[in-house]
Amino acid sequence: MGIYIPGDKKAGTGLFGLTRRNFLVSSAAVIGTGLAAPAVRAQSGVTLRFLNNETSAASQAALRNACDEYEAKTGVKIIIDSSPISGSMEKAMAAINGGQPYDLMTASFIATVLEFVHAGVLVPLTDMVKRYDWGRGAAWDYEGENWYYPFDYNLVMNYYRKDLYAEKGLKIPETSDQFLENCRALTVLDGSNVDVGGCVVPLASDSATNWAAFGNMFAEGVELFDGDWNVVLDQGENADRAKRFLDLYAELYKTMPPGMNTVSFAQLMSLFATGKSAHTLYSGRLVEALEATNPELADKYGVFASPGSSGGKALSYAFDGFCVFKTPQSEEALKFLQWFVDEHYVDWLLSAWMNNHPARMDIYENERWKSHPMIQKHWETMMTMKSFIESDDVVIKAIDTSGPSIDIRPCTVFNANVMPEMLQQKALGNAPSADCIAAAAQRIRSLI
Amino acid sequence: MAQDWRIVTLFIGSILVLGAIIGGPLVYAIMLSFYSAKSFVGELQWVGLANYAKAIQDPLFWQSFANGLMIALSAIFLQVVLGVGIALVLNRRFFGQSVVRAVSILPYFLPTVVACLIAQWILDPNYGLLKSLLASFGIGIADWSSQAFTARGTIVLVSVWLWTPFVVTCVLAGLQTIPTQLYEAARVDGAGPWRQFWHITLPGLRSVLVVVILLRGIWMFNKFDLIWLLTKGGPLNQTETLPTLAYRKSFLEFNLGGGAAVATISFLILAGVMLIYLRLFPIDDTKQER
């Protein structure tokens, strides 16, 4: 090995006998090969990129298996990026801005899908969706097109403990007052602190609260907008209904365990699964969590819709579905999605057997789906969930679908966390309900 | 001459790289603040200074500024006081000094997200370690996240835990540059520990402390990750700071122009304060003496 001496051209052999010229040429070759690799790979076949926010191991495995099978069959490679729901929209937008858009994505809120539609980055899936019958609201359209292919409802149900209800002689509540009484009866205090909560309702400024906290409000009949998109939250009878809801929330808050201000999706489940709360709000995913972490409790739970003061019932929801982005490979992505929903839709649903509460009605007759042992075990709950989407007596509504039609305006309200902040003003700030409602209405007006 | 070319090339290369990775995004963010952008992928519309006008008319902006200032000042005060104290102890000779010095810097190696998760596990009002510990003494624990004082206090405490070791390391290095003869002379003249600290140690650490406070000030005022991980600006915006407000506007409300305006104003405020600070406390000792 030569020793490098500055200015000595003869001693130009550096480390491992490599000359400067050789080093530069080799580096350029390596860099050039690296830069050219994607182009070379592109010539050998199509590669699609799929942003998946269903991050359970079973769902990731189901998607991976399907993609591997598709690649073996067609040569189209599918790269899956799995990312939690909370950051997936930002990830998708960053990918678009970075010039490497995803071809497909699982989207979880209509607010997310409409932001993409408004930005003009989605391909309509109308023909694909129209081939089937869908449950209430699932095949929603915007500007005459269907923009995603739903696979579940994510209905936010009230879970209760049957054993505790029996112990205390309680009945499934028909009104919000009865619900409050049940929560009070099941609250266990440790001094002045709540040790076991009567219920948990999220309060943080995030999508968990937007999704889960407003069933009682919808059961009360509260509207954010009238038919002409005027904000009516603080107007007339509607304001009175909203006030009743906030007053109820303030009372329920006293029965909740501490930490609601930072409670996450996962904690809504864990507080119930660990016996820290007698009620919680969640989709079918909670049943899966109970089976995995506390199977004993999986035999002792029941579900009901959120009641209003005069007996109305409502459930909040957030469909999950597949989207296809406008990219040079949209046609290939559409072909893949069509194949996937024809061949692997049931596998996909069964990967989260209770959470993926079917939005496509033919699935309820599918023998393979029906015969899944866990669906068999929790058949009663599944049928109750089905009855919720079939019965007109139960209102199904969400913050991001408020108003006379699907529109970007309620999505803006959803994304800006206006309604969670209204709850915080009431529960944490002890502000009068009318002031909280007026502030929220004013904020909505300023946003839209 | 050949070496000169290499130096010039490396210098220009560095400037270009820095310009691309720091200057580029900065200019782009400032440019965005003059536009209305409803989403990341929508069309930009020129609105002039409207985003700035909206930002400074928003009470939440000033509340966030005040919150940020309060959190930064409290954290810096505690970090510096504790950092100097710990460094003074570690500067003395004792058995296991090297080990204790190494251990004392460990929290600085923790990624913020890990530190925040640990803090949440300790402080969780339902399952937390602190709750279990206090329960054994029959004491209940308050819900730290639902009250402004405790939420801010938690942010300050976690930041003190994480970044005091940085102050310790800098001050310890500074202490080792103070000639021991000065202390010996002071002792001969009858100066006690307090007078030695006040007249020798503190002046000797002046340059170090000026830089440490400057850096900690910039980092704490711009702190986003810790606050977002612990409180997300809640409860009721009581821990909202300008960086979290800029994030909220940009990434939750998809008001990119509004978020960029908040970030730009925050940058200008910080730059102004730092200029005044450096004017009052120049890093170069000779300037201070003039």
Boltz contact constraints between the chains, C-beta under 6 A:
constraints:
  - contact:
      token1: [A, 90]
      token2: [B, 251]
      max_distance: 6.0
  - contact:
      token1: [A, 93]
      token2: [B, 40]
      max_distance: 6.0
  - contact:
      token1: [A, 96]
      token2: [B, 41]
      max_distance: 6.0
  - contact:
      token1: [A, 97]
      token2: [B, 40]
      max_distance: 6.0
  - contact:
      token1: [A, 115]
      token2: [B, 39]
      max_distance: 6.0
  - contact:
      token1: [A, 119]
      token2: [B, 39]
      max_distance: 6.0
  - contact:
      token1: [A, 119]
      token2: [B, 41]
      max_distance: 6.0
  - contact:
      token1: [A, 119]
      token2: [B, 42]
      max_distance: 6.0
  - contact:
      token1: [A, 121]
      token2: [B, 41]
      max_distance: 6.0
  - contact:
      token1: [A, 191]
      token2: [B, 140]
      max_distance: 6.0
  - contact:
      token1: [A, 193]
      token2: [B, 140]
      max_distance: 6.0
  - contact:
      token1: [A, 257]
      token2: [B, 126]
      max_distance: 6.0
  - contact:
      token1: [A, 258]
      token2: [B, 125]
      max_distance: 6.0
  - contact:
      token1: [A, 258]
      token2: [B, 143]
      max_distance: 6.0
  - contact:
      token1: [A, 259]
      token2: [B, 125]
      max_distance: 6.0
  - contact:
      token1: [A, 259]
      token2: [B, 126]
      max_distance: 6.0
  - contact:
      token1: [A, 259]
      token2: [B, 143]
      max_distance: 6.0
  - contact:
      token1: [A, 261]
      token2: [B, 145]
      max_distance: 6.0
  - contact:
      token1: [A, 261]
      token2: [B, 146]
      max_distance: 6.0
  - contact:
      token1: [A, 261]
      token2: [B, 234]
      max_distance: 6.0
  - contact:
      token1: [A, 261]
      token2: [B, 235]
      max_distance: 6.0
  - contact:
      token1: [A, 262]
      token2: [B, 145]
      max_distance: 6.0
  - contact:
      token1: [A, 276]
      token2: [B, 126]
      max_distance: 6.0
  - contact:
      token1: [A, 415]
      token2: [B, 252]
      max_distance: 6.0
  - contact:
      token1: [A, 415]
      token2: [B, 253]
      max_distance: 6.0
  - contact:
      token1: [A, 416]
      token2: [B, 253]
      max_distance: 6.0
  - contact:
      token1: [A, 424]
      token2: [B, 236]
      max_distance: 6.0
  - contact:
      token1: [A, 428]
      token2: [B, 146]
      max_distance: 6.0
  - contact:
      token1: [A, 428]
      token2: [B, 235]
      max_distance: 6.0
  - contact:
      token1: [A, 428]
      token2: [B, 236]
      max_distance: 6.0
  - contact:
      token1: [A, 429]
      token2: [B, 236]
      max_distance: 6.0
